[in-house]
Amino acid sequence: MRKADLHMHSRVSDGSYTIRELAELAAKKGLDVIAVTDHDTLSHVSQIPEGLPVKVIPGIEISAYDYAADKRVHVLGYDIKDVALVEDFVHPLLEARHENSMKQIGILEENGYHVDLDKIHRADGKYIYKQHIMEYLVQTGQAPDMFGEFYQKIFKNNGICHFDIKYLDPYEAVRVITAAGGKAVLAHSGQQQNFDLIPKLVEAGLKGLELNHPANDEQAHEKIRRYADVYGLFLTGGSDFHGTYEKAAPDLGIYLAEESGVEALC
């Protein structure tokens, strides 16, 4: 069976590696297939270079929230045929995230920090994520590290830049992916403890569950396998690799898709 990591992020969203760098790293780790599932965008579909050492599948991770249940939901999408349909759905979220980041930059400026908008990295050349803000602050000596005490004080725990945006509806996200000819997969249920939403997501068209992920422990594995059996869902896996834009990057080659996921998507 091919070794496939079906959950990775590139510089097109909030990952620190380019698609080529991800592919080269994956090859060194013995992988055969990777999926680039950038947050709320499919613009990388047209940016996958030729001649890569592993097969690269374009995908998406849609940031959603069930406000009635008060639970975060991340929906992975693969095999999307109508890219424009999905891009139209997620575009407002990208704009909202960028506006949120600009507001955070304004607050930082008011509190004595400096951010040069011409020098900060932008996802896809357009959008600023808070990871990009932190990267700039570290590079310019205004913060000691990416996710240490400074980050927790400023961007978390009711800090001056701790506020969020309104996320997309998870069931509509599944329906849009399905309408676009794709396959929707629920990401890292163990992290967000949203197992009880699976039946409703299946009604919307969910086709798979992410089993192998750094945030899914043994108990989560048992629940995910049980739901997969009940609803006939395939099982995927992935490292959720962001490179230096995370506290501790997971080792590639450990969190792999199950055979059913490889057959469905690779």
C-alpha positions in Angstrom: 0.0 0.0 0.0 1.2 3.5 -0.8 2.3 5.6 2.1 0.1 8.7 2.0 0.1 11.8 4.3 -3.2 13.5 3.4 -3.1 16.6 5.6 -0.3 19.2 5.1 -0.1 23.0 4.8 2.1 25.1 2.5 3.1 28.7 2.2 -0.1 29.3 0.2 -1.9 29.4 3.6 -0.3 29.1 7.1 2.5 26.6 6.4 6.2 27.6 6.3 7.3 25.3 3.4 6.6 25.6 -0.3 4.9 22.8 -2.1 8.2 21.7 -3.6 9.9 21.7 -0.2 7.0 19.6 1.3 7.3 17.1 -1.6 11.1 16.8 -1.2 10.8 16.4 2.6 8.1 13.8 2.1 10.3 11.8 -0.3 13.1 11.8 2.2 10.7 10.3 4.8 9.7 7.5 2.4 6.2 8.8 1.5 4.6 8.1 -1.8 1.7 10.6 -1.7 0.9 13.9 0.1 -2.1 16.1 0.0 -1.7 19.9 0.4 -4.8 20.9 2.2 -4.3 24.6 2.7 -6.7 26.5 4.9 -9.7 27.9 3.1 -8.2 28.1 -0.3 -7.6 26.1 -3.5 -5.4 28.5 -5.2 -2.5 26.1 -4.8 -4.2 23.8 -7.3 -2.6 25.8 -10.1 0.7 26.2 -8.3 1.8 22.5 -7.9 5.1 22.3 -9.9 6.0 19.5 -12.2 8.7 16.9 -11.6 8.1 16.4 -7.9 9.5 13.3 -6.2 6.1 12.3 -4.7 2.5 12.5 -5.9 0.9 15.7 -4.7 -2.9 15.9 -4.3 -4.5 19.3 -4.0 -7.1 19.6 -1.2 -8.5 22.1 1.2 -9.2 22.4 4.9 -12.3 24.6 5.6 -12.5 26.3 9.0 -16.1 25.9 10.2 -18.1 26.2 13.4 -21.4 24.7 14.6 -22.5 27.6 16.7 -25.6 25.8 18.0 -23.5 23.0 19.3 -20.6 25.4 20.2 -18.0 23.2 18.5 -15.3 23.8 16.0 -15.3 21.7 12.9 -12.6 21.4 10.2 -13.6 19.9 7.0 -11.1 18.5 4.5 -12.0 18.4 0.8 -10.4 16.2 -1.9 -11.0 15.4 -5.6 -12.7 18.8 -6.1 -13.7 19.3 -9.7 -15.4 22.7 -9.5 -12.7 24.7 -7.9 -14.5 28.0 -8.5 -17.6 26.8 -6.5 -15.5 26.1 -3.4 -13.4 29.2 -3.8 -16.5 31.4 -3.9 -17.7 29.7 -0.7 -14.5 30.2 1.3 -13.5 33.6 -0.1 -15.4 35.6 2.5 -13.6 33.8 5.3 -10.2 34.6 3.8 -11.1 38.2 3.6 -12.4 38.2 7.2 -9.2 36.5 8.4 -7.1 39.1 6.6 -9.2 42.0 8.1 -8.8 40.4 11.5 -5.0 40.3 11.1 -4.9 43.9 9.9 -6.8 44.9 13.1 -4.3 42.9 15.2 -1.4 44.7 13.5 -3.1 48.1 14.2 -3.3 47.2 17.9 0.3 46.1 18.0 1.4 49.4 16.4 -0.7 51.3 19.1 1.2 49.3 21.8 4.7 50.1 20.6 5.4 47.4 18.1 6.2 47.9 14.4 5.1 45.8 11.5 6.2 46.7 7.9 3.4 45.5 5.7 5.8 45.5 2.7 8.0 42.9 4.4 5.6 40.6 6.1 4.8 37.3 4.3 1.3 37.0 2.8 -0.4 33.7 2.0 -0.8 33.5 -1.7 0.7 37.0 -1.9 -2.4 38.5 -0.4 -3.6 37.3 3.0 -1.9 37.8 6.4 -2.4 35.2 9.1 -1.3 35.7 12.7 1.5 33.2 12.1 2.9 35.6 9.6 2.6 38.4 12.1 4.5 36.3 14.7 7.1 35.3 12.1 7.8 39.0 11.4 8.0 39.9 15.1 10.5 37.2 15.7 12.6 38.0 12.6 12.8 41.7 13.7 13.6 40.9 17.3 10.3 42.1 18.7 9.4 38.6 20.0 11.7 35.9 21.2 10.0 32.9 19.6 6.9 31.9 17.6 4.6 30.3 20.2 6.1 31.0 23.6 5.1 33.4 26.4 4.8 36.4 24.1 2.3 34.7 21.8 0.3 33.4 24.7 0.2 36.9 26.3 -0.7 38.8 23.1 -2.8 36.4 21.0 -4.3 34.2 23.6 -5.7 34.4 27.2 -7.6 37.6 26.5 -4.6 39.4 25.3 -4.7 42.6 23.3 -4.9 40.7 20.0 -7.1 37.8 21.2 -10.3 38.0 19.1 -11.6 35.8 16.3 -13.8 35.8 13.2 -17.1 34.2 12.3 -16.5 30.8 10.7 -18.4 28.9 8.0 -21.2 26.5 8.5 -19.8 22.9 8.6 -22.7 21.2 7.0 -22.8 23.7 4.1 -19.0 23.2 3.8 -19.6 19.5 3.3 -22.5 20.2 0.8 -20.4 22.6 -1.2 -17.4 20.2 -1.5 -19.9 17.4 -2.6 -21.6 19.7 -5.1 -18.1 20.5 -6.5 -17.6 16.8 -7.2 -15.3 16.3 -4.2 -15.1 14.1 -1.1 -15.5 15.7 2.3 -13.6 14.3 5.3 -13.9 15.3 9.0 -10.5 16.4 10.3 -9.0 15.5 13.7 -12.2 14.8 15.7 -10.1 14.1 18.8 -8.8 17.6 18.9 -12.2 19.2 18.6 -14.4 16.6 20.3 -17.1 16.9 17.7 -17.9 13.2 17.3 -21.6 13.8 18.0 -21.9 15.9 14.8 -20.8 13.1 12.5 -24.4 11.8 11.8 -25.5 15.2 10.7 -22.4 15.7 8.6 -23.0 12.3 7.0 -26.5 13.5 6.1 -24.8 16.5 4.4 -22.6 14.2 2.3 -19.5 13.4 4.5 -17.5 10.5 3.0 -14.6 10.0 5.3 -13.0 10.5 8.7 -9.4 11.4 9.6 -8.1 8.6 11.8 -4.4 9.0 12.1 -3.5 12.5 13.4 -1.3 13.9 16.2 -4.4 15.1 18.1 -6.3 11.8 17.9 -5.5 9.5 20.9 -6.4 5.9 21.3 -9.9 6.7 22.6 -10.5 9.0 19.6 -9.3 6.2 17.3 -11.9 3.8 18.8 -14.7 6.3 18.3 -13.7 7.2 14.8 -13.5 3.5 13.7 -16.9 2.9 15.2 -18.5 5.8 13.4 -16.7 4.7 10.2 -18.2 1.2 10.5 -21.7 2.5 11.2 -21.8 5.0 8.3 -19.5 3.3 5.8 -16.9 6.0 5.8 -13.3 5.7 4.6 -10.4 6.5 6.9 -7.6 8.9 6.1 -4.6 10.2 8.1 -2.1 13.0 8.0 0.4 14.9 10.0 -1.3 18.4 9.7 2.2 19.6 9.1 2.8 23.4 9.2 6.6 23.4 9.5 7.9 26.2 11.7 4.5 27.6 12.1 3.6 25.3 14.9 5.0 24.5 18.4 6.5 21.2 17.5 6.2 19.9 13.9 5.2 16.2 13.8 7.5 13.6 12.2 6.4 12.8 8.7 5.7 9.2 7.8 3.9 8.4 11.1 0.4 9.7 10.6 -0.7 8.0 7.4 -4.0 7.3 5.6 -5.6 3.9 6.1 -6.0 1.6 3.1 -9.6 2.7 2.6 -8.5 6.3 2.4 -5.7 5.6 0.0 -8.1 3.7 -2.3 -10.7 6.5 -2.2 -8.4 9.5 -2.7 -5.0 8.4 -4.2 
